[in-house]
Amino acid sequence: MIASLTWPALQPAPQPLPSQLDYARGVWGKVHGASSDFRWIAYSDGFNRYGNGLERELNLGAEDNPCKAFFWRPLSRNTQPVGYYAVVGYPSRAADAAGRQGFLEKQVLEWPCSADLPAALGALLLLPATAPWTDDIWWSRYREQPWSQPEFALPIAAAECMPVTCSEALLADIIERGLQALTAVDPETLRECYARLLAGQRPACLHGLSQPLAPEALAALLLPLPRPVADSLSLAGWIPAHRYSLEELGKRWDLLVLPKAIAMPALSSKAERQLEAAGRMVEALWERKPGLLAATPAVTTAVDTVREPQTFVEKAVTANPLSDPARPILPGALLTLTEPGPNAPSFIHELYEFARAVDRRWLDPTSLEANYPQGLSPLPIQSSEANLLCRWVREVESQRPFYADKAQWQVKVDLLRALALILVPDPDTPAQVGLPQSGRIPALLYAVLLREPGTRDALVALGTDGLSEIIRQSLDCRMIQGMRSWLSAWRRQTSEELIRKIIDAVLD
């Protein structure tokens, strides 16, 4: 093996190397002249958007200062790695129906995870592969298309997703170009950046550059890091925004290349202890000598700081300061819950505000019905909002303040359970969130929000056992009147024979 392939992030290197890397491809942006908002404009067979989750995980702040830049992002689903994403962003030439311009368009390469292949190998080969990509992939085809349909997207042909060639010689050339480009980075800034990454202090930031990092340079940043660390890191090669929050960006990106210098938080004591190892990493990059890292303590100790590949729904802080009786009881206290993305539907934000407000214990179905007169539809099962709703049940249940009445708090949790059961109709949902336990809340309390028979019929996806359980529990709950008549009306209106059979069996 040639020396350039002995970097820690590439170990153990697969033998032999794969001859090529296959991928899927998608385009996210605005369509010229269309009234629709940002959307998936085009994608190839096999490209997984994960409901509405993927685009939010690739968000880069306000994105109001578009330029060409590159990004690398590992993602997982329910703690299982699902893929790596190499992304190129560039200024869109589209103007929407209102004449607005200045958008950031993104082309996304999806590479499935493989336990045998290092993430750095994919980053080195795939990030440069996105560099030539432009909107030519869709621009000549956007006219006279049904853009009013939210799920419509143009197909990307297999010929536009040709596998990327892999060889030792090609990797060595990309590594050399990447290391050469990294010499534009201030070595002391890079040393502190590596120290933060090794210590788990995120986001780590690079600044002082006049332009985004080249794709080869972004990938080369992974090289001196231990394989478990490198496999888990997300890298933003530039922040194309005038306004951004490091805290918010740090939920999605581990390393940020910033367009302007900022005052970074002080190094943690753990990061300070990693400065020597981080300095050796920078020296190895500058000298092109991966052998300098063979005895670096960080190679064996930094594994403890690895963050799992990030999920489509970030993990909430589990500590519950409201459980401490020594703390004062303050009005307006808020729980620490996983926050919905800025583009989540308004009713998800409304549910979030209810869920995290300690002083709110009731969410009236009639007020929700009045706020959404058209009714609601069940969420896509793989969407981040569906995951959020189920997660909030567990988070709220685990964060009961010491002064909250147990029975009242159980009602609050049960309201979230009832929402999850009708808005996330899936056989796993009852097992994830459970049925309401207070004896006061029927599982079908919010079924009035499913105004159209077709949306109600989506509950058949709960399966025979799951749907039978929530109907039976709702009938047994005497706090809400009219459940039997509502079920009878549903039975008359449904087109699903299975639903009629289940209702008949329970009512009899």
MOHU-V166601 format. One record per pair of residues at least 12 apart in sequence whose C-alpha atoms are under 8 Angstrom apart, sorted by sequence separation. I is the first residue (numbers start at 1). J is the second residue. D is the distance in Angstrom with one decimal. If there is no record, write none. Layout:
# MOHU-V166601
[[I	J	D] [I	J	D]]
This chain:
# MOHU-V166601
[[28	40	4.6] [29	41	6.6] [72	84	7.3] [73	85	5.0] [91	103	6.0] [92	104	5.5] [142	154	8.0] [193	205	6.0] [280	292	7.2] [281	293	6.8] [340	352	7.5] [397	409	7.8] [491	503	6.9] [27	40	5.8] [28	41	5.7] [72	85	5.7] [73	86	6.7] [91	104	4.9] [92	105	5.3] [141	154	8.0] [193	206	6.8] [280	293	6.9] [339	352	7.4] [397	410	7.6] [420	433	7.6] [26	40	7.1] [27	41	5.5] [28	42	7.5] [71	85	7.9] [72	86	4.8] [90	104	5.7] [91	105	6.1] [26	41	7.7] [27	42	5.2] [58	73	7.8] [71	86	5.9] [72	87	6.3] [89	104	6.4] [90	105	5.5] [320	335	8.0] [488	503	7.9] [26	42	5.6] [27	43	6.2] [70	86	7.4] [71	87	5.0] [89	105	5.6] [90	106	6.6] [138	154	7.3] [190	206	6.6] [280	296	7.5] [320	336	7.8] [397	413	6.0] [417	433	6.0] [487	503	7.0] [26	43	4.0] [70	87	5.6] [71	88	6.5] [89	106	4.3] [109	126	7.8] [189	206	6.4] [218	235	7.3] [236	253	6.4] [239	256	7.2] [396	413	6.5] [417	434	7.0] [418	435	7.6] [25	43	5.6] [26	44	6.4] [70	88	4.6] [88	106	5.7] [89	107	6.4] [189	207	7.6] [234	252	7.4] [235	253	5.9] [236	254	8.0] [238	256	6.6] [239	257	6.6] [318	336	7.8] [417	435	6.7] [418	436	6.9] [24	43	7.8] [25	44	5.5] [69	88	5.8] [70	89	6.3] [87	106	6.6] [88	107	5.5] [137	156	7.5] [218	237	6.3] [234	253	5.1] [235	254	6.1] [236	255	6.1] [237	256	6.4] [238	257	4.7] [239	258	5.7] [240	259	7.7] [277	296	6.0] [317	336	6.3] [337	356	6.5] [417	436	6.2] [24	44	5.9] [68	88	6.9] [69	89	5.4] [87	107	5.7] [88	108	6.7] [233	253	7.7] [234	254	5.2] [235	255	4.9] [236	256	4.9] [237	257	5.2] [238	258	5.7] [239	259	6.4] [277	297	6.7] [316	336	6.7] [317	337	7.3] [335	355	8.0] [336	356	6.9] [393	413	6.0] [24	45	6.9] [26	47	6.7] [68	89	5.3] [69	90	6.7] [87	108	4.6] [109	130	7.5] [185	206	7.8] [233	254	6.0] [234	255	6.5] [235	256	6.3] [236	257	6.2] [238	259	6.6] [277	298	5.9] [316	337	5.5] [335	356	4.7] [414	435	7.6] [415	436	7.7] [24	46	6.0] [25	47	6.0] [67	89	6.9] [68	90	4.1] [86	108	6.0] [87	109	6.1] [186	208	7.5] [215	237	7.9] [233	255	7.7] [316	338	4.8] [334	356	5.2] [335	357	6.5] [414	436	4.7] [421	443	6.9] [422	444	7.1] [24	47	5.0] [66	89	7.7] [67	90	4.9] [68	91	6.8] [85	108	6.4] [86	109	5.1] [107	130	7.7] [137	160	8.0] [185	208	7.5] [214	237	7.8] [315	338	6.4] [334	357	4.9] [335	358	6.6] [393	416	5.8] [413	436	7.9] [414	437	6.7] [418	441	7.7] [421	444	7.9] [484	507	7.8] [66	90	6.2] [67	91	5.4] [85	109	5.5] [86	110	6.7] [185	209	6.8] [213	237	5.4] [274	298	7.3] [314	338	6.3] [333	357	6.4] [334	358	5.6] [392	416	7.5] [393	417	6.2] [414	438	7.0] [418	442	7.1] [419	443	8.0] [422	446	7.3] [66	91	5.0] [85	110	4.8] [86	111	7.9] [184	209	7.3] [212	237	5.8] [213	238	7.0] [313	338	7.3] [332	357	6.9] [333	358	5.6] [418	443	4.6] [422	447	6.6] [84	110	5.9] [85	111	6.2] [107	133	7.4] [212	238	5.1] [332	358	7.0] [333	359	7.3] [415	441	6.8] [417	443	7.4] [418	444	6.4] [444	470	6.9] [28	55	7.6] [83	110	6.5] [84	111	5.1] [211	238	7.9] [332	359	6.6] [389	416	7.5] [390	417	7.6] [410	437	7.3] [411	438	6.0] [414	441	6.4] [418	445	6.5] [419	446	6.3] [443	470	5.5] [444	471	7.1] [83	111	5.5] [84	112	6.3] [331	359	7.5] [410	438	5.9] [418	446	6.8] [442	470	7.8] [443	471	7.4] [83	112	4.3] [84	113	6.4] [411	440	7.1] [445	474	7.7] [82	112	6.2] [83	113	4.6] [389	419	7.9] [390	420	6.0] [411	441	7.0] [443	473	6.7] [444	474	6.0] [82	113	5.7] [198	229	7.8] [389	420	5.9] [407	438	6.9] [442	473	6.4] [443	474	5.5] [81	113	6.5] [181	213	7.8] [442	474	4.2] [471	503	7.6] [181	214	7.1] [425	458	6.9] [426	459	7.9] [429	462	7.6] [441	474	7.7] [442	475	7.5] [386	420	7.7] [425	459	5.3] [427	461	6.7] [428	462	7.8] [456	490	8.0] [464	498	7.9] [468	502	6.2] [472	506	6.3] [84	119	7.7] [129	164	7.3] [181	216	7.8] [182	217	5.6] [425	460	7.5] [426	461	5.3] [427	462	4.5] [435	470	7.2] [442	477	5.7] [445	480	7.9] [467	502	7.6] [468	503	7.6] [471	506	7.3] [66	102	6.9] [178	214	7.5] [181	217	5.7] [425	461	5.5] [426	462	4.6] [427	463	5.7] [430	466	6.7] [441	477	6.8] [65	102	7.6] [66	103	6.5] [67	104	7.4] [86	123	7.1] [178	215	7.6] [179	216	7.9] [180	217	7.8] [348	385	7.2] [355	392	7.1] [386	423	7.5] [422	459	6.6] [425	462	5.1] [426	463	7.5] [440	477	6.3] [442	479	8.0] [453	490	7.3] [457	494	6.6] [64	102	7.0] [66	104	5.1] [126	164	7.1] [178	216	4.3] [179	217	6.2] [182	220	8.0] [386	424	5.8] [435	473	7.8] [439	477	6.1] [440	478	7.4] [441	479	7.1] [442	480	7.3] [457	495	7.7] [460	498	7.6] [464	502	7.0] [468	506	6.9] [64	103	6.8] [65	104	7.9] [88	127	7.9] [125	164	7.1] [177	216	6.5] [178	217	3.9] [390	429	7.6] [394	433	7.2] [427	466	6.4] [440	479	5.6] [441	480	7.7] [457	496	6.8] [460	499	6.6] [63	103	7.4] [64	104	7.5] [86	126	6.4] [87	127	7.1] [125	165	8.0] [177	217	7.3] [178	218	7.4] [356	396	7.3] [393	433	6.4] [453	493	6.4] [454	494	7.6] [63	104	6.4] [86	127	5.4] [125	166	7.3] [175	216	6.9] [178	219	7.3] [179	220	6.4] [344	385	7.2] [355	396	6.9] [453	494	6.1] [88	130	6.1] [174	216	6.1] [178	220	5.5] [390	432	7.0] [457	499	7.5] [87	130	7.0] [88	131	6.8] [92	135	8.0] [203	246	7.1] [358	401	7.9] [381	424	6.2] [390	433	6.2] [86	130	7.4] [203	247	7.7] [213	257	7.7] [378	422	6.8] [379	423	5.6] [380	424	7.4] [381	425	7.5] [88	133	7.8] [175	220	6.3] [212	257	7.3] [340	385	7.2] [378	423	4.2] [379	424	5.7] [381	426	7.0] [125	171	7.1] [203	249	7.7] [377	423	7.0] [378	424	5.9] [124	171	7.0] [203	250	4.9] [212	259	7.9] [361	408	6.8] [378	425	6.9] [202	250	6.3] [211	259	7.3] [340	388	7.3] [361	409	6.9] [125	174	7.7] [206	255	7.7] [209	258	7.8] [210	259	7.1] [362	411	7.7] [124	174	6.7] [203	253	6.7] [204	254	6.2] [205	255	5.6] [206	256	6.2] [207	257	5.9] [208	258	7.8] [209	259	7.0] [338	388	7.1] [361	411	7.0] [362	412	6.3] [72	123	7.0] [124	175	7.3] [203	254	4.7] [204	255	4.8] [205	256	4.7] [206	257	4.7] [207	258	5.1] [208	259	7.5] [209	260	7.8] [361	412	5.0] [202	254	5.7] [203	255	5.5] [204	256	6.3] [205	257	5.8] [206	258	6.1] [207	259	6.6] [208	260	6.4] [360	412	7.9] [363	415	7.3] [202	255	7.4] [203	256	6.8] [205	258	6.8] [207	260	6.1] [208	261	5.8] [338	391	7.8] [362	415	7.6] [207	261	5.3] [338	392	7.4] [72	127	7.6] [207	262	7.7] [337	392	6.8] [71	127	7.8] [225	281	7.7] [70	127	7.1] [197	254	7.6] [224	281	5.6] [355	412	7.9] [197	255	8.0] [252	310	7.2] [337	395	6.5] [205	264	8.0] [337	396	7.7] [36	96	7.9] [224	284	7.5] [32	93	7.8] [33	94	7.3] [35	96	6.2] [224	285	7.4] [335	396	7.4] [355	416	7.6] [30	92	7.8] [32	94	4.3] [33	95	5.8] [34	96	5.5] [35	97	4.9] [48	110	8.0] [193	255	7.9] [29	92	7.6] [31	94	6.1] [32	95	5.1] [33	96	4.6] [34	97	5.1] [35	98	7.5] [47	110	6.8] [251	314	7.0] [30	94	6.5] [31	95	7.5] [32	96	5.5] [33	97	4.6] [335	399	7.0] [30	95	7.7] [31	96	6.7] [32	97	7.5] [33	98	8.0] [30	96	6.9] [33	99	7.7] [201	267	8.0] [224	290	7.1] [201	268	7.3] [224	293	7.4] [201	271	7.2] [196	267	7.0] [199	270	5.6] [200	271	7.9] [313	384	6.0] [196	268	7.9] [199	271	4.9] [226	298	7.5] [312	384	6.0] [30	103	7.5] [198	271	7.0] [226	299	5.1] [229	302	7.3] [376	449	5.6] [377	450	6.3] [29	103	7.5] [225	299	7.1] [226	300	7.6] [229	303	6.4] [232	306	7.0] [233	307	7.9] [313	387	6.9] [375	449	5.0] [376	450	5.5] [29	104	6.8] [30	105	7.3] [192	267	7.9] [196	271	5.2] [199	274	6.8] [228	303	6.2] [232	307	6.4] [313	388	6.7] [375	450	5.7] [376	451	7.3] [29	105	4.6] [195	271	5.1] [198	274	6.7] [226	302	7.2] [229	305	7.8] [232	308	6.1] [233	309	7.2] [323	399	7.2] [375	451	5.3] [28	105	5.9] [29	106	6.4] [195	272	6.9] [226	303	7.4] [229	306	5.3] [232	309	4.9] [318	395	7.9] [322	399	7.2] [323	400	6.9] [324	401	7.9] [325	402	6.3] [372	449	7.9] [374	451	7.3] [375	452	7.5] [378	455	6.9] [27	105	7.4] [28	106	5.2] [195	273	8.0] [196	274	7.9] [228	306	6.8] [229	307	7.7] [231	309	7.9] [232	310	7.9] [322	400	7.3] [323	401	4.9] [324	402	6.7] [325	403	7.9] [377	455	5.6] [27	106	5.8] [28	107	6.3] [195	274	5.1] [316	395	7.9] [320	399	5.6] [322	401	4.7] [323	402	4.8] [369	448	7.4] [376	455	7.9] [27	107	4.5] [28	108	7.8] [195	275	5.3] [198	278	8.0] [322	402	6.4] [365	445	7.3] [369	449	5.9] [378	458	7.2] [26	107	5.8] [27	108	6.2] [194	275	7.9] [365	446	5.9] [368	449	7.6] [25	107	7.3] [26	108	5.1] [195	277	7.6] [25	108	5.6] [26	109	6.7] [192	275	6.8] [195	278	5.3] [365	448	7.5] [25	109	4.7] [131	215	7.4] [191	275	6.8] [194	278	5.3] [365	449	7.7] [24	109	5.8] [25	110	6.1] [23	109	6.4] [24	110	5.1] [192	278	7.2] [23	110	5.5] [24	111	6.8] [128	215	5.3] [191	278	5.2] [194	281	7.9] [23	111	4.9] [127	215	5.3] [128	216	6.1] [191	279	5.3] [22	111	6.9] [23	112	7.3] [127	216	7.0] [21	111	7.9] [191	281	7.7] [124	215	7.9] [191	282	6.2] [124	216	6.2] [127	219	7.3] [190	282	7.0] [124	219	5.2] [187	282	6.6] [42	138	7.0] [123	219	5.2] [124	220	7.0] [41	138	7.7] [120	219	6.6] [120	220	7.9] [198	298	7.2] [21	122	7.9] [14	116	6.6] [120	222	6.2] [14	117	6.5] [120	223	6.9] [183	286	7.3] [199	302	7.1] [13	117	7.4] [198	302	5.5] [13	118	7.4] [200	305	5.1] [12	118	8.0] [179	285	6.6] [199	305	5.9] [200	306	6.9] [11	118	7.3] [179	286	7.3] [198	305	6.4] [200	307	7.5] [10	118	5.6] [198	306	8.0] [9	118	6.9] [10	119	7.9] [118	227	7.1] [179	288	7.8] [9	119	7.9] [10	120	6.2] [32	142	7.7] [43	153	6.9] [45	155	7.8] [120	230	6.7] [9	120	6.1] [10	121	6.5] [31	142	7.3] [36	147	6.9] [39	150	7.9] [41	152	7.9] [42	153	4.8] [43	154	6.6] [44	155	5.7] [45	156	7.5] [119	230	6.8] [120	231	6.9] [36	148	6.7] [41	153	5.0] [42	154	4.3] [43	155	5.5] [44	156	4.4] [119	231	4.9] [34	147	6.8] [35	148	7.7] [40	153	6.3] [41	154	6.2] [42	155	5.6] [43	156	5.2] [44	157	6.3] [45	158	7.9] [118	231	6.5] [36	150	7.9] [42	156	6.2] [44	158	7.2] [44	161	7.9] [26	156	7.8] [25	156	7.6] [25	161	6.8] [24	161	6.6] [23	161	6.9] [22	161	8.0] [22	162	7.5] [23	163	6.8] [22	163	4.7] [21	163	5.4] [22	164	6.7] [70	212	7.7] [20	163	5.9] [21	164	5.1] [69	212	5.7] [70	213	7.4] [20	164	5.3] [21	165	6.6] [68	212	7.6] [69	213	7.1] [70	214	7.3] [20	165	4.4] [21	166	7.0] [69	214	7.6] [70	215	5.9] [19	165	6.1] [20	166	5.0] [69	215	8.0] [19	166	5.1] [71	218	7.9] [18	166	6.4] [19	167	6.6] [70	218	7.7] [17	166	7.2] [18	167	7.7] [17	167	6.8] [17	168	7.7] [74	231	7.8] [74	232	6.4] [74	233	6.9] [73	233	7.1] [74	234	6.1] [73	234	4.4] [72	234	5.5] [73	235	6.4] [5	168	7.6] [71	234	7.7] [72	235	5.0] [71	235	5.6] [72	236	6.6] [71	236	4.7] [2	168	7.4] [5	171	7.7] [70	236	6.8] [71	237	5.5] [1	168	7.9] [5	172	7.0] [70	237	5.2] [71	238	7.9] [4	172	5.8] [69	237	6.1] [70	238	7.2] [69	238	6.0] [2	172	7.9] [4	175	7.2] [67	240	6.3] [66	240	5.0] [65	240	4.8] [66	241	7.0] [63	239	7.6] [64	240	6.6] [65	241	4.6] [63	240	5.2] [64	241	4.9] [65	242	6.0] [61	239	7.5] [62	240	7.9] [63	241	4.5] [64	242	6.3] [60	239	6.1] [61	240	7.8] [62	241	5.5] [63	242	7.7] [64	243	7.8] [60	240	7.0] [61	241	6.3] [62	242	7.3] [73	253	7.6] [60	241	7.4] [62	243	6.0] [61	243	6.9] [62	244	6.4] [61	244	5.0] [60	244	7.9] [61	245	7.2] [61	248	8.0] [61	249	6.8] [60	249	6.7] [58	252	7.5] [57	252	6.2] [9	222	6.3] [10	223	7.1] [9	223	4.9] [8	223	6.3] [9	224	6.2] [7	223	5.5] [8	224	5.6] [9	225	5.5] [11	227	6.4] [7	224	5.9] [8	225	5.9] [9	226	5.3] [10	227	6.6] [8	226	5.2] [9	227	4.2] [8	227	5.9] [9	228	7.8] [9	230	5.7] [9	231	7.6] [81	309	6.6] [79	308	7.8] [79	309	7.8] [79	311	6.8] [76	309	5.7] [78	311	7.0] [75	309	5.3] [76	310	5.8] [77	311	5.5] [74	309	5.6] [75	310	5.1] [76	311	4.7] [77	312	6.6] [74	310	6.7] [75	311	5.6] [76	312	7.0] [75	312	7.1] [57	312	6.5] [54	312	7.1] [53	312	5.9] [8	290	7.5] [7	290	5.2] [4	288	7.8] [6	290	6.4] [7	291	7.8] [6	291	7.7] [8	293	7.7] [56	341	6.5] [4	290	7.4] [3	290	7.8] [56	343	7.6] [8	299	7.6] [51	380	6.2] [51	381	7.7] [53	383	5.7] [51	382	5.5] [52	383	5.5] [53	384	5.0] [50	382	5.6] [51	383	4.3] [52	384	6.6] [50	383	5.9] [51	384	7.2] [50	384	7.9]]
